[in-house]
Amino acid sequence: MLKAALNIEDVEEVGDGETATILASPAETAADWRARAGVYRLLSGVFVEEPSREFIDALRGSATLAELADAGLRFDEDFLATPQDVLLESLAIEYTTHFACTGGFPPVESVRLTGRYKQQPNFDTMQTYKRLGFALRPGRFEVFADQIGVELMFVAELLERGAAALDHGDIAAQRRLEKEIKRFWSQHLGRWVRGYSLLIERTAQHSFYREMARLLGGFAREEIEAMGLRIEDADQGRLEVPKTEVRIEFNPNEPVCNGCMTDALSTTLAAPDNVRRFEELRDLGGLR
C-alpha cells in the first residue's frame, strides 16, 4: 500500500545460488528513515488536532494527491471538490465530534486500552520521552502524552535522529535508536493503532478521516512486519471500551496514625502487595 509513498521498488525474485538479502548502505538507510519519518509526521498531523489551512493546502496539492492515490487512498468529492473554508469547517466538526467529544473515539492509548484518560500508558510514554530527551509542548490545544499524534511524532523524531547519526557515521547510535523504536512499537503503538484505525475507517463520516485511517492501518502493519515484531492488537477496534477499576498506590512503610484506622485496614496497608482497589480499602472501614 505504501510502496509509492516511500519510493520502495519491488524486489525481483532471486534464483538458485543467489542471496536474498541485500544490505543497504548507510546513505540508503538514512534516506529510508527520513521517508518513513515523513509518513509518521503526515499521520501525526491528521490526528493530533483539527487540520489547519496550511495542512489541507499541502494535502490537496496535485503532487501530494497523486502520491496518496498511488498509496491506495481514494478521497471522495467531500475532500476533493469542497471549497476550502467549507472543508475546514466540516473537518473541524468531524474532528470534534469523532475524537474530542463524549461518545466519540479519542485517539488516546489510555482511553483505547483502559477506558480512562491518563492511565499507565500516559505515564509510561512521559517517562520514555523524558529519558530520551524529549519535552512535550502543546500546540493549539493541550494534548496527552499517549495521544496518537504525539506518539507518531515521537517515532518520527527518533527516525530523524537515526538518519542524522548515519550521516555522521555513527552506526552504533542509529542501532540504539532502532531498538528504541521497536520497543516503543511493542509497548505502545503496536498494541492499539491497528484496531483503532479499523474503527475510524468504519465510523468516519468524512472521506478524509476514513482514508487517513486506512493509511494509518496499512502503515502500522507494514512497519510491524518490517521490524520483525509480533505484537497483539489489544484495541480490536472496539466501539466501547470497558473502564478498568481505579487502583491507587501507597507506601506501606509511611507512618500513619493507628487511631485513624481499623486493625483490618492496618493489616492491609502492611501487606507486601501495596496496590489495592479503592473499593477494597473503603469496605475495610474508616473510608466510607
N, C-alpha and C positions, 0 to 999 in steps of 0.2 A: 504493500500500500504506500509506503513512504520512500520507495527507491528513487523516484524522481525528485522528491523534495530534498533528499540527502545526496543526490547525484551518485547513487550506487548502481553500478552496472552489473548485469547478470554475469556470473562466472561460468565459463564453458566447462563441460564435463571433462574429467581427466581420464586418460587411458591407462592401460596396464603399465606398471613400472614408473608412473609419474606420481609426484607428490601432490596431495590435495590441499596442502597448507601453503599459503602464500603470505609471507611475513611483510607487513607494511613497514615502510621506512618511517623514522621519527617525523619527518615533514608530512607524510601522508596521514599518519595517525593524528598529528596536530590539526590538520585540515578537517579530518573526520570529526574530531572532538568539537571543533568550532561549529561545524554544520549541525551536529546534534544539539549543541548549546542553543543554536538559533531556533530549533523546533521547541525546545523547552521554554525559551523566552516567549515565543508566539503563544503557546498554550497557557503560560502563566498570565499573559496579558488578557486572554479571553476570560479567565475565571477569577482573577484576583479582585476585580471590581468592574463596575459597568464600563463599557468601552468608551474611550474618548473619541473626539472628532478626528484627531490625528491617526489614531489606531485604525479606525474604519477607513479613512482615506488610503492608508497604506495597503490594507487588505483588499480594497476594491480596485486597486490598480490592475491594469491588464496583465502585466507580467506576473504579479502575485496570484491573481485568479487562475492564470494558466498553470502555474506550479501546483496550486491546490487541486485543480482539476486533474492534473497528472497523478496526484497522490490519491485520487479516488473520491474527492469531495464534490458534491452536487448541490449547490445552493439553489433555492427557489427564487422566484421573482421578488419575494418579500425582502430579500437581501440585495439582489442584483439590480432591480429597477426602481426601488423606492427612493424618493427624494431624501437627501441626506438628513435634513432636520427631522423629518418624519421617522426615518430609520433610527436615528439616535434616540428619539423618544420611545419608540417601540422596544428597542433593545434595553433601555433603562428600565422600562416597566417589566419586561420579561426577566431581567436580572433580579430586580427587587422581589417580584412575586415568586420566582423559582428558587432563588438562592438565599434571600435575606429575610423573608417573612415567615411567620409562623405558618406551618402547614406546607412549607416548601422543602427543598432538599439542600441544606447548606453544604458547600464544598469544604467541609472541615473533618479531618480524620477522627477527632474525638467524638463528634456527633455521629458519624457514619459507623463507628465501631462500638460506641458505648451509649449512644442516645443522649449524651450530655456534652456541653461545652467544657473546655479547659480540664480535661481528664489527663490520664497518664501520657497519651501521645503528645499533647501540647507541651508538657513539662520535659519530656524526653527530647523533642525537637529543639526546644530552647537551649537545653544543655549541649546538644550537638552543635548548634550554631555558635554558641559561646566558645566551646572547645576548639573549634576551627577558626575562630577569629572573626565571626560574622555578627553584626548587630542588626536587629530587626527594627526598621523605621517605618512608620505608617505613611501611606500615600495620601490620597484624598480622604480616606477613611481608615479607622483603626482596623487592623487585621489580626488574626490569631496566628501563632507560630506554626500550627499544623493545618492552616488553610492551604488548599491545593496550589494556589498560585504562588504562595511563599515557598512551599516545598519544591515545586518545579524550578523556581528561580534559584534556589539554593544549589540544586544539582547543576544548573546552567553555570553558576559561578565556579563550582568545582571543576567543571569541564574546561572553562576558560583558564583557570589556574593550571590545569594539567597541560593544556596546549602551550601556555607560556613557558612552563617548565621544560617541555620538549624543545621549544625554540632555543633555550639556553643549554640544551644538552643534559638536563637533569632528569634522567630516566627514572632514578630512584624516587624522586618526588612525584613524578607522574604515576608511578605504580602505587604509591601510598594513597594518592587521591583516587585512583581506580578502586582500591579496596574500600575507601570511604563511600564512594558512590554505590558500590554493591551492597555495603552494609545498610546504607540509607534506604535503598530499594527493598531490601529484605525486611527491615524493621518498620518501614513506613509506607512509601508509595506502593510497593508491590502488594500490600495487604488490602488495599481498598480502591485504587483508581480504576481497575478493570471493571469491577462490578458497578462502581459509581458511573462510569462512562456509559455503560449499557442502560442504566436507569435514566440518565439525562437524554440519551438518544431516543428512548422510548417515550419520555414525558414532555420533552421540549415542544413548545408550540411554534417557535420561530426556527426557520431552517438554519440560521446562523449557529445557534447553540446545538441543534441536532447534528449538524455536520462537524462542528468542532468537537463534540463529544465522540463522534466516530473517529476523528483524527487522534484524540487522546487515547481511546481504547486500542486502536491499532498500533500506535507508537509505543504504548506501555507493553503490549505483548511482544513487540519486536525487540524492545530494549531488554526485557527479561530473558528472552531467548538468546539474544546476542551475548549477554553477560553470563549465560550458563547457569541461571538461578532457577531454583524450584521454590515457589512461594505460593502458599494457599491464599486464595481470594476470600478474605473474611467478610467483605462487604456483601457480595452476592446480589447486588442491585436491589436490595430490599426497599419496598415502598415505606415500610415502617420499621424503625429500629427500636427494640425494647430498651428501656432505660436500665442501666446497671444499678445495683444497690450502691448507695453512698457509703464510702468507707472513710474512716478517719484514722490517723496515725498519731501516736503519742509516745512519750518516753516513759517506760515503766519505772525508771530509776529516779525520776524527778520527784523531789519532796512534795508531799501532799498533806493536807490536814486530815488525820484519821477520823476526826469527829464529823467530817462532812460526807462520809460515805458509809455504806453498809459493809459488813465483812465479806459478802459475796462480791461486791464491786472491787474491794481491795484485793481479793484473790485474783480477780480477772486482770487487774492492772499489773500484777506481778507475774503474770503468765509469760512464758517465752514468746508466744505468738502475740505481738503487741499491736495487731491490727484487728479491729472489731467493727462490726456494723453498728451504726448509731442506735438501731432498734434493740440490739443486744444490751448495750450499756443502759439504755432507758429502762428496759424491763428489769434490770438488776436492782433498781431502786435509786432514789435520790435525783433522777433526771426527768421525772415526769413533769 
